[in-house]
């Protein structure tokens, strides 16, 4: 018989480890908020603007920091808002998608 030994769990890939470290750092910064530096504020703003939506949602669901996140978003509302250029690009994409769908609908009729 073959002696089977359990295979040890591999730690996450370097990307997963980086993501985990980043999430922990963001969470720690929100715990310390409002006692953070301007560089840390910028890092939090960048994370809220470009971070994974699911992770941001999970952070906002954490009862220990949800009110601090809300206060931060209120304070940084201008920095977190979308630029008119971004809104225009999304509007153009939506219109083009509607035109393509309409053309495909007419071809099928």
MDTraj code that builds the backbone (N, CA, C; nanometers):
import mdtraj as md
import numpy as np

residues = "UNK UNK UNK UNK UNK UNK UNK UNK UNK UNK UNK UNK UNK UNK UNK UNK UNK UNK UNK UNK UNK UNK UNK UNK UNK UNK UNK UNK UNK UNK UNK UNK UNK UNK UNK UNK UNK UNK UNK UNK UNK UNK UNK UNK UNK UNK UNK UNK UNK UNK UNK UNK UNK UNK UNK UNK UNK UNK UNK UNK UNK UNK UNK UNK UNK UNK UNK UNK UNK UNK UNK UNK UNK UNK UNK UNK UNK UNK UNK UNK UNK UNK UNK UNK UNK UNK UNK UNK UNK UNK UNK UNK UNK UNK UNK UNK UNK UNK UNK UNK UNK UNK UNK UNK UNK UNK UNK UNK UNK".split()
xyz = np.array([
    [0.0813, -0.1188, 0.0000],
    [0.0000, 0.0000, 0.0000],
    [0.0857, 0.1252, 0.0000],
    [0.0318, 0.2296, -0.0611],
    [0.1038, 0.3563, -0.0665],
    [0.0664, 0.4384, 0.0558],
    [0.1685, 0.4893, 0.1218],
    [0.1459, 0.5738, 0.2386],
    [0.1112, 0.7147, 0.1904],
    [-0.0115, 0.7588, 0.2161],
    [-0.0542, 0.8907, 0.1707],
    [-0.0371, 0.9910, 0.2834],
    [0.0308, 1.0966, 0.2506],
    [0.0493, 1.2042, 0.3467],
    [-0.0267, 1.3258, 0.2956],
    [-0.0831, 1.4020, 0.3854],
    [-0.1561, 1.5205, 0.3390],
    [-0.0611, 1.6199, 0.2736],
    [-0.1110, 1.6812, 0.1684],
    [-0.0324, 1.7813, 0.0964],
    [-0.0524, 1.9145, 0.1667],
    [0.0557, 1.9806, 0.2057],
    [0.0383, 2.1089, 0.2727],
    [-0.0218, 2.2119, 0.1771],
    [-0.1052, 2.2979, 0.2334],
    [-0.1678, 2.4015, 0.1519],
    [-0.0621, 2.5022, 0.1080],
    [-0.0673, 2.5353, -0.0183],
    [0.0277, 2.6323, -0.0713],
    [-0.0193, 2.7727, -0.0347],
    [0.0723, 2.8572, 0.0043],
    [0.0307, 2.9953, 0.0265],
    [-0.0134, 3.0541, -0.1063],
    [-0.0911, 3.1607, -0.1002],
    [-0.1419, 3.2216, -0.2217],
    [-0.0303, 3.2652, -0.3152],
    [-0.0681, 3.2889, -0.4364],
    [0.0283, 3.3387, -0.5342],
    [0.0766, 3.4762, -0.4893],
    [0.1864, 3.5235, -0.5447],
    [0.2340, 3.6563, -0.5052],
    [0.1290, 3.7656, -0.5248],
    [0.0494, 3.7557, -0.6324],
    [-0.0554, 3.8554, -0.6547],
    [-0.1594, 3.8504, -0.5439],
    [-0.1997, 3.7284, -0.5036],
    [-0.2973, 3.7144, -0.3962],
    [-0.2413, 3.7667, -0.2648],
    [-0.1135, 3.7424, -0.2412],
    [-0.0509, 3.7924, -0.1194],
    [-0.0472, 3.9446, -0.1210],
    [-0.0170, 4.0035, -0.2371],
    [-0.0160, 4.1490, -0.2491],
    [-0.1549, 4.2059, -0.2256],
    [-0.2580, 4.1418, -0.2833],
    [-0.3955, 4.1875, -0.2652],
    [-0.4359, 4.1805, -0.1184],
    [-0.3994, 4.0718, -0.0524],
    [-0.4333, 4.0557, 0.0886],
    [-0.3642, 4.1626, 0.1722],
    [-0.2374, 4.1866, 0.1432],
    [-0.1631, 4.2891, 0.2171],
    [-0.2235, 4.4271, 0.1921],
    [-0.2630, 4.4518, 0.0679],
    [-0.3238, 4.5815, 0.0346],
    [-0.4565, 4.5993, 0.1073],
    [-0.5401, 4.4947, 0.1106],
    [-0.6680, 4.5028, 0.1809],
    [-0.6468, 4.5289, 0.3295],
    [-0.5501, 4.4596, 0.3886],
    [-0.5227, 4.4787, 0.5308],
    [-0.4722, 4.6196, 0.5577],
    [-0.3898, 4.6719, 0.4679],
    [-0.3382, 4.8083, 0.4854],
    [-0.4516, 4.9095, 0.4750],
    [-0.5404, 4.8925, 0.3772],
    [-0.6532, 4.9838, 0.3602],
    [-0.7434, 4.9790, 0.4821],
    [-0.7693, 4.8594, 0.5299],
    [-0.8546, 4.8442, 0.6476],
    [-0.7908, 4.9119, 0.7694],
    [-0.6602, 4.8960, 0.7849],
    [-0.5901, 4.9597, 0.8967],
    [-0.5958, 5.1119, 0.8845],
    [-0.5836, 5.1631, 0.7627],
    [-0.5910, 5.3077, 0.7432],
    [-0.7300, 5.3600, 0.7771],
    [-0.8338, 5.2877, 0.7369],
    [-0.9694, 5.3314, 0.7707],
    [-0.9939, 5.3248, 0.9213],
    [-0.9341, 5.2291, 0.9887],
    [-0.9480, 5.2228, 1.1347],
    [-0.8865, 5.3465, 1.2003],
    [-0.7752, 5.3946, 1.1443],
    [-0.7058, 5.5106, 1.2005],
    [-0.7669, 5.6429, 1.1568],
    [-0.8477, 5.6414, 1.0520],
    [-0.9065, 5.7647, 0.9990],
    [-0.9810, 5.8371, 1.1094],
    [-0.9684, 5.9646, 1.1260],
    [-0.9120, 6.0705, 1.0424],
    [-0.7655, 6.1024, 1.0725],
    [-0.7018, 6.0256, 1.1567],
    [-0.5614, 6.0504, 1.1905],
    [-0.4677, 5.9838, 1.0904],
    [-0.4768, 6.0287, 0.9645],
    [-0.3905, 5.9743, 0.8595],
    [-0.3243, 6.0898, 0.7858],
    [-0.2147, 6.0591, 0.7188],
    [-0.1412, 6.1617, 0.6446],
    [-0.2082, 6.1876, 0.5098],
    [-0.1656, 6.2929, 0.4431],
    [-0.2226, 6.3250, 0.3115],
    [-0.1880, 6.2164, 0.2093],
    [-0.0702, 6.1558, 0.2232],
    [-0.0330, 6.0461, 0.1327],
    [-0.1243, 5.9251, 0.1551],
    [-0.1573, 5.8977, 0.2793],
    [-0.2479, 5.7866, 0.3094],
    [-0.3885, 5.8176, 0.2604],
    [-0.4304, 5.9440, 0.2681],
    [-0.5614, 5.9840, 0.2130],
    [-0.5647, 5.9582, 0.0624],
    [-0.4558, 5.9928, -0.0028],
    [-0.4481, 5.9712, -0.1481],
    [-0.4550, 5.8224, -0.1810],
    [-0.3892, 5.7413, -0.1002],
    [-0.3917, 5.5961, -0.1234],
    [-0.5334, 5.5416, -0.1056],
    [-0.6048, 5.5899, -0.0042],
    [-0.7424, 5.5448, 0.0170],
    [-0.8330, 5.5911, -0.0969],
    [-0.8134, 5.7143, -0.1420],
    [-0.8932, 5.7655, -0.2542],
    [-0.8686, 5.6828, -0.3790],
    [-0.7431, 5.6531, -0.4074],
    [-0.7103, 5.5704, -0.5239],
    [-0.7735, 5.4327, -0.5130],
    [-0.7692, 5.3745, -0.3935],
    [-0.8272, 5.2416, -0.3746],
    [-0.9782, 5.2446, -0.3976],
    [-1.0464, 5.3456, -0.3436],
    [-1.1915, 5.3527, -0.3604],
    [-1.2312, 5.3827, -0.5048],
    [-1.1446, 5.4517, -0.5791],
    [-1.1765, 5.4818, -0.7192],
    [-1.1459, 5.3661, -0.8126],
    [-1.0405, 5.2887, -0.7828],
    [-0.9977, 5.1885, -0.8798],
    [-0.9887, 5.0465, -0.8243],
    [-1.0214, 5.0280, -0.6991],
    [-1.0120, 4.8947, -0.6406],
    [-1.1252, 4.8043, -0.6866],
    [-1.1125, 4.6755, -0.6609],
    [-1.2180, 4.5805, -0.6972],
    [-1.3483, 4.6126, -0.6233],
    [-1.4576, 4.6203, -0.6974],
    [-1.5855, 4.6597, -0.6391],
    [-1.6308, 4.5662, -0.5274],
    [-1.6077, 4.4372, -0.5454],
    [-1.6497, 4.3420, -0.4434],
    [-1.5747, 4.3657, -0.3127],
    [-1.4455, 4.3897, -0.3221],
    [-1.3663, 4.4131, -0.2014],
    [-1.4065, 4.5433, -0.1331],
    [-1.4363, 4.6450, -0.2124],
    [-1.4818, 4.7717, -0.1553],
    [-1.6157, 4.7515, -0.0854],
    [-1.7037, 4.6743, -0.1478],
    [-1.8324, 4.6440, -0.0856],
    [-1.8171, 4.5675, 0.0449],
    [-1.7244, 4.4724, 0.0467],
    [-1.6992, 4.3973, 0.1697],
    [-1.6424, 4.4886, 0.2784],
    [-1.5572, 4.5810, 0.2401],
    [-1.5038, 4.6770, 0.3382],
    [-1.6162, 4.7612, 0.3963],
    [-1.7065, 4.8075, 0.3097],
    [-1.8169, 4.8915, 0.3561],
    [-1.9153, 4.8139, 0.4420],
    [-1.9162, 4.6831, 0.4294],
    [-2.0032, 4.6002, 0.5120],
    [-1.9445, 4.5681, 0.6479],
    [-1.8184, 4.5998, 0.6688],
    [-1.7518, 4.5741, 0.7961],
    [-1.7993, 4.6770, 0.8987],
    [-1.8698, 4.6305, 1.0001],
    [-1.9298, 4.7195, 1.0999],
    [-1.8275, 4.8051, 1.1737],
    [-1.7037, 4.7572, 1.1846],
    [-1.6047, 4.8312, 1.2627],
    [-1.5552, 4.9562, 1.1915],
    [-1.5667, 4.9603, 1.0571],
    [-1.5137, 5.0754, 0.9842],
    [-1.6128, 5.1404, 0.8885],
    [-1.7338, 5.0901, 0.8799],
    [-1.8267, 5.1413, 0.7789],
    [-1.8568, 5.2894, 0.7944],
    [-1.8670, 5.3376, 0.9179],
    [-1.8975, 5.4793, 0.9390],
    [-1.7763, 5.5670, 0.9085],
    [-1.6585, 5.5144, 0.9294],
    [-1.5381, 5.5897, 0.8943],
    [-1.5236, 5.5998, 0.7426],
    [-1.5610, 5.4924, 0.6722],
    [-1.5571, 5.4963, 0.5255],
    [-1.6581, 5.5986, 0.4742],
    [-1.7768, 5.6008, 0.5331],
    [-1.8795, 5.6969, 0.4919],
    [-1.8321, 5.8403, 0.5166],
    [-1.7687, 5.8638, 0.6302],
    [-1.7168, 5.9977, 0.6600],
    [-1.6063, 6.0349, 0.5616],
    [-1.5205, 5.9392, 0.5301],
    [-1.4122, 5.9641, 0.4339],
    [-1.4702, 5.9968, 0.2972],
    [-1.5694, 5.9214, 0.2534],
    [-1.6303, 5.9465, 0.1222],
    [-1.6971, 6.0836, 0.1186],
    [-1.7583, 6.1220, 0.2286],
    [-1.8227, 6.2529, 0.2349],
    [-1.7172, 6.3637, 0.2278],
    [-1.6075, 6.3456, 0.2988],
    [-1.5004, 6.4451, 0.2982],
    [-1.4332, 6.4539, 0.1614],
    [-1.4162, 6.3406, 0.0950],
    [-1.3447, 6.3337, -0.0328],
    [-1.4397, 6.3234, -0.1522],
    [-1.5605, 6.3749, -0.1391],
    [-1.6622, 6.3596, -0.2439],
    [-1.6141, 6.4121, -0.3789],
    [-1.5473, 6.5245, -0.3784],
    [-1.5021, 6.5821, -0.5052],
    [-1.3960, 6.4933, -0.5702],
    [-1.3033, 6.4424, -0.4910],
    [-1.1967, 6.3574, -0.5451],
    [-1.2504, 6.2232, -0.5920],
    [-1.3586, 6.1750, -0.5304],
    [-1.4144, 6.0444, -0.5656],
    [-1.5183, 6.0523, -0.6774],
    [-1.5604, 6.1734, -0.7122],
    [-1.6625, 6.1859, -0.8162],
    [-1.6017, 6.1587, -0.9536],
    [-1.6870, 6.1310, -1.0478],
    [-1.6419, 6.1019, -1.1839],
    [-1.6263, 6.2318, -1.2611],
    [-1.5246, 6.2384, -1.3417],
    [-1.4997, 6.3554, -1.4242],
    [-1.6005, 6.3588, -1.5385],
    [-1.6331, 6.4775, -1.5865],
    [-1.7270, 6.4869, -1.6998],
    [-1.6802, 6.4069, -1.8212],
    [-1.5490, 6.3981, -1.8402],
    [-1.4962, 6.3220, -1.9532],
    [-1.5330, 6.1742, -1.9397],
    [-1.5220, 6.1183, -1.8181],
    [-1.5582, 5.9776, -1.7963],
    [-1.7062, 5.9546, -1.8243],
    [-1.7897, 6.0467, -1.7819],
    [-1.9337, 6.0345, -1.8048],
    [-1.9643, 6.0416, -1.9545],
    [-1.8964, 6.1315, -2.0259],
    [-1.9174, 6.1439, -2.1705],
    [-1.8761, 6.0162, -2.2430],
    [-1.7653, 5.9567, -2.2031],
    [-1.7199, 5.8318, -2.2654],
    [-1.8223, 5.7210, -2.2430],
    [-1.8725, 5.7101, -2.1224],
    [-1.9743, 5.6080, -2.0936],
    [-2.1008, 5.6319, -2.1745],
    [-2.1405, 5.7568, -2.1887],
    [-2.2592, 5.7899, -2.2675],
    [-2.2399, 5.7527, -2.4147],
    [-2.1223, 5.7810, -2.4704],
    [-2.0931, 5.7455, -2.6098],
    [-2.0965, 5.5940, -2.6276],
    [-2.0377, 5.5211, -2.5328],
    [-2.0396, 5.3746, -2.5406],
    [-2.1826, 5.3225, -2.5368],
    [-2.2642, 5.3782, -2.4498],
    [-2.4040, 5.3356, -2.4403],
    [-2.4790, 5.3615, -2.5706],
    [-2.4593, 5.4799, -2.6291],
    [-2.5274, 5.5133, -2.7546],
    [-2.4824, 5.4197, -2.8662],
    [-2.3521, 5.3949, -2.8769],
    [-2.3023, 5.3029, -2.9798],
    [-2.3586, 5.1625, -2.9612],
    [-2.3654, 5.1173, -2.8381],
    [-2.4224, 4.9861, -2.8105],
    [-2.5698, 4.9805, -2.8501],
    [-2.6436, 5.0874, -2.8232],
    [-2.7847, 5.0920, -2.8615],
    [-2.8000, 5.0898, -3.0136],
    [-2.7138, 5.1608, -3.0858],
    [-2.7200, 5.1626, -3.2323],
    [-2.6893, 5.0238, -3.2885],
    [-2.5892, 4.9573, -3.2351],
    [-2.5544, 4.8230, -3.2818],
    [-2.6689, 4.7261, -3.2546],
    [-2.7258, 4.7324, -3.1359],
    [-2.8390, 4.6432, -3.1040],
    [-2.9577, 4.6698, -3.1957],
    [-2.9836, 4.7957, -3.2236],
    [-3.0937, 4.8313, -3.3131],
    [-3.0683, 4.7777, -3.4543],
    [-2.9453, 4.7915, -3.5019],
    [-2.9106, 4.7415, -3.6355],
    [-2.9243, 4.5895, -3.6413],
    [-2.8797, 4.5218, -3.5380],
    [-2.8933, 4.3752, -3.5348],
    [-3.0398, 4.3347, -3.5304],
    [-3.1207, 4.4097, -3.4599],
    [-3.2635, 4.3795, -3.4511],
    [-3.3280, 4.3941, -3.5885],
    [-3.2901, 4.5009, -3.6606],
    [-3.3477, 4.5243, -3.7944],
    [-3.3025, 4.4177, -3.8932],
    [-3.1804, 4.3665, -3.8792],
    [-3.1329, 4.2607, -3.9702],
    [-3.2089, 4.1313, -3.9463],
    [-3.2528, 4.1086, -3.8265],
    [-3.3229, 3.9843, -3.7963],
    [-3.4685, 3.9886, -3.8374],
    [-3.5229, 4.1041, -3.8632],
    [-3.6653, 4.1152, -3.8971],
    [-3.6946, 4.0902, -4.0414],
])
top = md.Topology()
chain = top.add_chain()
for i, resn in enumerate(residues, 1):
    res = top.add_residue(resn, chain, resSeq=i)
    for name in ("N", "CA", "C"):
        top.add_atom(name, md.element.get_by_symbol(name[0]), res)
traj = md.Trajectory(xyz[None], top)
